[in-house]
Amino acid sequence: MLRKVWSFLLMNLGVLGVAINVHFFLSPNDLATGGVSGLSIVLNKVFPDLSLGMIMIILNVLLFIVGFIFLGFQFGLKTIYASFALSFMVWGLESFFPMQEALSNDLLIQLIIGQIIAASGMALVFHQGASTGGTDILAMILNKFFSIEVGKGVLFSDIAIATSSIFLFGPTVGMYAFFGVILNGLVIDYMLQQFEDNKEIVIISRESELVRGFIINQLGRGATIHQAKGAFNQEDKEVITTILNRKDYTRLKKYMTSVDEQAFITVHSMNEILGENFKRLA
């Protein structure tokens, strides 16, 4: 229960980061950097009587209806919650902290800071097994009917929204919006790599039995054993493969220096790990 509460709080913190970017950085500068928020900024220019938060709520309702029609009930409750939480947070920020003008005259620095805050928030949301919906739904529909990869579908949708802003806000703002789409993707990927701090460790050691015992008994981790043969001397060897976080890897490395300084070790950073004791497949 405590873990679920913590996950819920982190998800809301991430959504708040995205909302802060939309309200304080994107909207005052007419930067439509993709997603429901970007499309809402464009539509807010066409329908100024509707608040940005209200437009986001309407779009989310429409997108989920379309999604249910074409995709069925493929959306988790977390994603539905996060999508509407973002809309209501933006609406709340508009009510309590109205923006009459941009925070600065420097459009680029606002875009960079805002996108870093939002991308960090999105990474938090993704790490909790949710998303803020929006163009993800359109991308899933494109994937189902036209076999377009979901990641490419999201990128195409976001670029289309950023490009449309050129006709309403001018080429300069449109180009900044396009840059914001690219920056957002890069920062999200980077932040997700920081969250997924696990490493695949491959060990070849003459003290294989001791190493296995340390991994299982001291670190409390599993391992896979492969039989291999050296190409140079045809000597039989045991290859140990295990997944460790940074802290456990440091402990293992220190242990290896004490039992077998001649061991051969390779380390690979992992972007995502699915399965037992890690992230669930569904």
One Martini backbone bead per residue (centre of mass of N, CA, C, O) as a GRO file, in nm:
protein
  282
    1MET     BB    1   0.058   0.063  -0.021
    2LEU     BB    2   0.299   0.255   0.005
    3ARG     BB    3   0.392   0.221  -0.290
    4LYS     BB    4   0.131   0.330  -0.422
    5VAL     BB    5   0.135   0.609  -0.293
    6TRP     BB    6   0.412   0.692  -0.402
    7SER     BB    7   0.339   0.658  -0.701
    8PHE     BB    8   0.107   0.865  -0.701
    9LEU     BB    9   0.279   1.111  -0.615
   10LEU     BB   10   0.481   1.100  -0.851
   11MET     BB   11   0.275   1.132  -1.076
   12ASN     BB   12   0.173   1.414  -0.983
   13LEU     BB   13   0.445   1.554  -0.999
   14GLY     BB   14   0.482   1.511  -1.301
   15VAL     BB   15   0.224   1.655  -1.394
   16LEU     BB   16   0.297   1.928  -1.269
   17GLY     BB   17   0.542   1.982  -1.449
   18VAL     BB   18   0.379   1.998  -1.711
   19ALA     BB   19   0.185   2.226  -1.621
   20ILE     BB   20   0.399   2.443  -1.573
   21ASN     BB   21   0.495   2.459  -1.861
   22VAL     BB   22   0.229   2.534  -1.996
   23HIS     BB   23   0.160   2.795  -1.824
   24PHE     BB   24   0.456   2.952  -1.793
   25PHE     BB   25   0.590   2.888  -2.099
   26LEU     BB   26   0.403   2.821  -2.345
   27SER     BB   27   0.142   2.994  -2.353
   28PRO     BB   28   0.270   3.292  -2.340
   29ASN     BB   29   0.444   3.199  -2.624
   30ASP     BB   30   0.294   3.008  -2.827
   31LEU     BB   31   0.399   2.702  -2.761
   32ALA     BB   32   0.348   2.419  -2.977
   33THR     BB   33   0.488   2.106  -2.854
   34GLY     BB   34   0.263   1.924  -2.859
   35GLY     BB   35   0.005   1.761  -2.794
   36VAL     BB   36  -0.263   1.864  -2.619
   37SER     BB   37  -0.135   2.130  -2.530
   38GLY     BB   38  -0.056   2.232  -2.812
   39LEU     BB   39  -0.340   2.217  -2.940
   40SER     BB   40  -0.467   2.410  -2.728
   41ILE     BB   41  -0.303   2.659  -2.798
   42VAL     BB   42  -0.411   2.682  -3.084
   43LEU     BB   43  -0.722   2.685  -3.009
   44ASN     BB   44  -0.707   2.936  -2.817
   45LYS     BB   45  -0.671   3.132  -3.058
   46VAL     BB   46  -0.954   3.059  -3.189
   47PHE     BB   47  -1.078   3.018  -2.870
   48PRO     BB   48  -1.055   3.261  -2.631
   49ASP     BB   49  -1.306   3.193  -2.434
   50LEU     BB   50  -1.140   2.947  -2.379
   51SER     BB   51  -0.968   2.777  -2.175
   52LEU     BB   52  -0.701   2.576  -2.172
   53GLY     BB   53  -0.806   2.360  -1.974
   54MET     BB   54  -1.080   2.313  -2.116
   55ILE     BB   55  -0.966   2.219  -2.388
   56MET     BB   56  -0.816   1.974  -2.273
   57ILE     BB   57  -1.062   1.825  -2.169
   58ILE     BB   58  -1.214   1.800  -2.436
   59LEU     BB   59  -0.991   1.649  -2.592
   60ASN     BB   60  -0.969   1.405  -2.404
   61VAL     BB   61  -1.255   1.305  -2.439
   62LEU     BB   62  -1.244   1.267  -2.747
   63LEU     BB   63  -0.996   1.076  -2.758
   64PHE     BB   64  -1.116   0.849  -2.579
   65ILE     BB   65  -1.355   0.790  -2.754
   66VAL     BB   66  -1.195   0.717  -3.007
   67GLY     BB   67  -1.028   0.496  -2.868
   68PHE     BB   68  -1.267   0.310  -2.788
   69ILE     BB   69  -1.369   0.263  -3.079
   70PHE     BB   70  -1.078   0.160  -3.215
   71LEU     BB   71  -0.936   0.001  -2.939
   72GLY     BB   72  -1.070   0.006  -2.683
   73PHE     BB   73  -0.968  -0.114  -2.355
   74GLN     BB   74  -0.625   0.001  -2.346
   75PHE     BB   75  -0.651   0.185  -2.093
   76GLY     BB   76  -0.529   0.285  -1.818
   77LEU     BB   77  -0.608   0.443  -1.528
   78LYS     BB   78  -0.353   0.615  -1.511
   79THR     BB   79  -0.382   0.756  -1.785
   80ILE     BB   80  -0.656   0.881  -1.741
   81TYR     BB   81  -0.581   1.039  -1.491
   82ALA     BB   82  -0.333   1.201  -1.601
   83SER     BB   83  -0.482   1.351  -1.826
   84PHE     BB   84  -0.690   1.503  -1.635
   85ALA     BB   85  -0.491   1.619  -1.431
   86LEU     BB   86  -0.351   1.809  -1.626
   87SER     BB   87  -0.598   1.978  -1.703
   88PHE     BB   88  -0.671   2.069  -1.408
   89MET     BB   89  -0.399   2.200  -1.339
   90VAL     BB   90  -0.405   2.415  -1.555
   91TRP     BB   91  -0.671   2.537  -1.465
   92GLY     BB   92  -0.571   2.611  -1.178
   93LEU     BB   93  -0.334   2.795  -1.262
   94GLU     BB   94  -0.512   3.001  -1.411
   95SER     BB   95  -0.677   3.086  -1.154
   96PHE     BB   96  -0.422   3.146  -0.940
   97PHE     BB   97  -0.193   3.209  -1.195
   98PRO     BB   98  -0.212   3.446  -1.388
   99MET     BB   99  -0.104   3.529  -1.727
  100GLN     BB  100  -0.014   3.829  -1.893
  101GLU     BB  101   0.292   3.741  -1.936
  102ALA     BB  102   0.593   3.671  -1.991
  103LEU     BB  103   0.878   3.606  -1.802
  104SER     BB  104   1.035   3.665  -2.080
  105ASN     BB  105   1.213   3.765  -2.376
  106ASP     BB  106   1.345   3.483  -2.371
  107LEU     BB  107   1.250   3.216  -2.551
  108LEU     BB  108   1.468   2.995  -2.529
  109ILE     BB  109   1.502   2.969  -2.216
  110GLN     BB  110   1.206   2.895  -2.167
  111LEU     BB  111   1.200   2.640  -2.335
  112ILE     BB  112   1.423   2.481  -2.193
  113ILE     BB  113   1.319   2.488  -1.902
  114GLY     BB  114   1.034   2.382  -1.955
  115GLN     BB  115   1.117   2.107  -2.093
  116ILE     BB  116   1.275   1.995  -1.855
  117ILE     BB  117   1.042   1.989  -1.657
  118ALA     BB  118   0.846   1.818  -1.832
  119ALA     BB  119   1.029   1.573  -1.896
  120SER     BB  120   1.069   1.493  -1.603
  121GLY     BB  121   0.769   1.446  -1.552
  122MET     BB  122   0.721   1.233  -1.773
  123ALA     BB  123   0.923   1.028  -1.660
  124LEU     BB  124   0.770   0.982  -1.399
  125VAL     BB  125   0.511   0.880  -1.527
  126PHE     BB  126   0.634   0.643  -1.688
  127HIS     BB  127   0.762   0.502  -1.430
  128GLN     BB  128   0.446   0.446  -1.328
  129GLY     BB  129   0.284   0.333  -1.589
  130ALA     BB  130   0.223   0.603  -1.754
  131SER     BB  131   0.031   0.865  -1.920
  132THR     BB  132  -0.106   1.164  -2.091
  133GLY     BB  133  -0.184   1.075  -2.362
  134GLY     BB  134  -0.328   1.190  -2.637
  135THR     BB  135  -0.121   1.128  -2.903
  136ASP     BB  136  -0.104   0.829  -2.829
  137ILE     BB  137  -0.379   0.751  -2.949
  138LEU     BB  138  -0.320   0.821  -3.242
  139ALA     BB  139  -0.074   0.633  -3.264
  140MET     BB  140  -0.234   0.366  -3.211
  141ILE     BB  141  -0.417   0.392  -3.458
  142LEU     BB  142  -0.191   0.398  -3.671
  143ASN     BB  143  -0.079   0.121  -3.590
  144LYS     BB  144  -0.335  -0.053  -3.648
  145PHE     BB  145  -0.399   0.058  -3.963
  146PHE     BB  146  -0.069   0.139  -4.067
  147SER     BB  147   0.192   0.029  -3.911
  148ILE     BB  148   0.284   0.254  -3.718
  149GLU     BB  149   0.488   0.345  -3.503
  150VAL     BB  150   0.431   0.489  -3.207
  151GLY     BB  151   0.673   0.682  -3.189
  152LYS     BB  152   0.626   0.803  -3.474
  153GLY     BB  153   0.334   0.894  -3.431
  154VAL     BB  154   0.395   1.101  -3.211
  155LEU     BB  155   0.597   1.269  -3.374
  156PHE     BB  156   0.407   1.345  -3.609
  157SER     BB  157   0.193   1.486  -3.436
  158ASP     BB  158   0.378   1.701  -3.304
  159ILE     BB  159   0.482   1.826  -3.567
  160ALA     BB  160   0.205   1.910  -3.678
  161ILE     BB  161   0.141   2.105  -3.446
  162ALA     BB  162   0.391   2.285  -3.471
  163THR     BB  163   0.339   2.364  -3.770
  164SER     BB  164   0.055   2.499  -3.730
  165SER     BB  165   0.168   2.746  -3.563
  166ILE     BB  166   0.280   2.913  -3.799
  167PHE     BB  167  -0.007   3.028  -3.902
  168LEU     BB  168  -0.058   3.185  -3.614
  169PHE     BB  169   0.258   3.275  -3.494
  170GLY     BB  170   0.475   3.212  -3.686
  171PRO     BB  171   0.794   3.103  -3.774
  172THR     BB  172   0.951   3.145  -3.513
  173VAL     BB  173   0.763   2.998  -3.313
  174GLY     BB  174   0.746   2.736  -3.479
  175MET     BB  175   1.049   2.661  -3.459
  176TYR     BB  176   1.056   2.645  -3.153
  177ALA     BB  177   0.846   2.422  -3.132
  178PHE     BB  178   1.004   2.212  -3.291
  179PHE     BB  179   1.245   2.210  -3.097
  180GLY     BB  180   1.077   2.121  -2.848
  181VAL     BB  181   1.011   1.837  -2.947
  182ILE     BB  182   1.302   1.732  -2.956
  183LEU     BB  183   1.390   1.805  -2.666
  184ASN     BB  184   1.180   1.637  -2.516
  185GLY     BB  185   1.274   1.356  -2.613
  186LEU     BB  186   1.567   1.370  -2.508
  187VAL     BB  187   1.505   1.418  -2.203
  188ILE     BB  188   1.330   1.173  -2.151
  189ASP     BB  189   1.542   0.960  -2.220
  190TYR     BB  190   1.747   1.050  -2.008
  191MET     BB  191   1.567   1.023  -1.751
  192LEU     BB  192   1.499   0.720  -1.785
  193GLN     BB  193   1.794   0.625  -1.751
  194GLN     BB  194   1.814   0.719  -1.451
  195PHE     BB  195   1.591   0.533  -1.342
  196GLU     BB  196   1.732   0.300  -1.513
  197ASP     BB  197   2.000   0.176  -1.307
  198ASN     BB  198   2.057  -0.081  -1.452
  199LYS     BB  199   2.286  -0.366  -1.490
  200GLU     BB  200   2.470  -0.573  -1.700
  201ILE     BB  201   2.656  -0.853  -1.578
  202VAL     BB  202   2.964  -0.999  -1.701
  203ILE     BB  203   3.132  -1.303  -1.580
  204ILE     BB  204   3.483  -1.416  -1.573
  205SER     BB  205   3.589  -1.671  -1.339
  206ARG     BB  206   3.780  -1.880  -1.129
  207GLU     BB  207   3.561  -1.784  -0.888
  208SER     BB  208   3.259  -1.862  -0.952
  209GLU     BB  209   3.138  -1.975  -0.687
  210LEU     BB  210   3.185  -1.723  -0.512
  211VAL     BB  211   3.029  -1.523  -0.688
  212ARG     BB  212   2.757  -1.659  -0.675
  213GLY     BB  213   2.728  -1.645  -0.366
  214PHE     BB  214   2.737  -1.334  -0.344
  215ILE     BB  215   2.494  -1.265  -0.522
  216ILE     BB  216   2.281  -1.439  -0.364
  217ASN     BB  217   2.355  -1.387  -0.045
  218GLN     BB  218   2.445  -1.073  -0.038
  219LEU     BB  219   2.256  -0.935  -0.274
  220GLY     BB  220   1.988  -1.094  -0.362
  221ARG     BB  221   2.048  -1.220  -0.649
  222GLY     BB  222   2.038  -1.326  -0.960
  223ALA     BB  223   2.149  -1.583  -1.205
  224THR     BB  224   2.330  -1.678  -1.503
  225ILE     BB  225   2.458  -1.981  -1.650
  226HIS     BB  226   2.736  -2.030  -1.871
  227GLN     BB  227   2.889  -2.222  -2.113
  228ALA     BB  228   3.236  -2.198  -2.207
  229LYS     BB  229   3.506  -2.137  -2.459
  230GLY     BB  230   3.814  -2.069  -2.524
  231ALA     BB  231   3.977  -1.978  -2.818
  232PHE     BB  232   4.283  -2.013  -2.742
  233ASN     BB  233   4.276  -2.277  -2.504
  234GLN     BB  234   3.997  -2.438  -2.468
  235GLU     BB  235   3.876  -2.343  -2.204
  236ASP     BB  236   3.663  -2.395  -1.958
  237LYS     BB  237   3.376  -2.182  -1.874
  238GLU     BB  238   3.209  -1.949  -1.665
  239VAL     BB  239   2.913  -1.752  -1.721
  240ILE     BB  240   2.801  -1.460  -1.557
  241THR     BB  241   2.463  -1.331  -1.530
  242THR     BB  242   2.353  -1.002  -1.415
  243ILE     BB  243   2.132  -0.777  -1.229
  244LEU     BB  244   2.224  -0.440  -1.131
  245ASN     BB  245   2.267  -0.190  -0.941
  246ARG     BB  246   2.489   0.046  -0.857
  247LYS     BB  247   2.539  -0.042  -0.565
  248ASP     BB  248   2.583  -0.351  -0.617
  249TYR     BB  249   2.810  -0.317  -0.823
  250THR     BB  250   3.014  -0.192  -0.627
  251ARG     BB  251   3.025  -0.438  -0.438
  252LEU     BB  252   3.118  -0.642  -0.650
  253LYS     BB  253   3.380  -0.504  -0.738
  254LYS     BB  254   3.512  -0.515  -0.459
  255TYR     BB  255   3.502  -0.824  -0.436
  256MET     BB  256   3.667  -0.899  -0.691
  257THR     BB  257   3.941  -0.776  -0.592
  258SER     BB  258   3.963  -1.003  -0.354
  259VAL     BB  259   3.932  -1.285  -0.544
  260ASP     BB  260   3.967  -1.163  -0.870
  261GLU     BB  261   4.174  -0.965  -1.061
  262GLN     BB  262   4.143  -1.148  -1.346
  263ALA     BB  263   3.875  -1.082  -1.416
  264PHE     BB  264   3.603  -1.074  -1.653
  265ILE     BB  265   3.421  -0.761  -1.719
  266THR     BB  266   3.093  -0.662  -1.820
  267VAL     BB  267   2.901  -0.353  -1.891
  268HIS     BB  268   2.541  -0.278  -1.918
  269SER     BB  269   2.313  -0.061  -2.001
  270MET     BB  270   1.963  -0.029  -1.913
  271ASN     BB  271   1.653   0.080  -2.031
  272GLU     BB  272   1.490  -0.206  -1.993
  273ILE     BB  273   1.308  -0.425  -1.754
  274LEU     BB  274   1.140  -0.737  -1.786
  275GLY     BB  275   0.995  -0.907  -1.516
  276GLU     BB  276   1.111  -1.066  -1.271
  277ASN     BB  277   1.166  -0.821  -1.018
  278PHE     BB  278   1.049  -0.617  -1.214
  279LYS     BB  279   0.887  -0.510  -1.461
  280ARG     BB  280   0.592  -0.545  -1.579
  281LEU     BB  281   0.445  -0.646  -1.874
  282ALA     BB  282   0.118  -0.548  -1.757
   0.00000   0.00000   0.00000
